[in-house]
Amino acid sequence: MSDSNDKQGETPIALGISLGVAIGAGIGAAMSNVGLGIALGIAIGAALGYVSKHHQADKKDAE
């Protein structure tokens, strides 16, 4: 049972990275440097996913 809980906790990070790559590719295309945009998107998406993961844990503890 704990394995499924661990995998659920990883979802915000994976989702954040996915969205970050998509947004970063768009920004990179606008800047004529897609590689840099994707790299920045991965970093930003991972950070947002990490924050979201911990926010969900705090919210769960409050209940």
HELIX and SHEET records of a PDB file:
HELIX    1   1 SER A    2  MET A   31  1                                  30    
HELIX    2   2 VAL A   34  ALA A   62  1                                  29    
END                                                                             
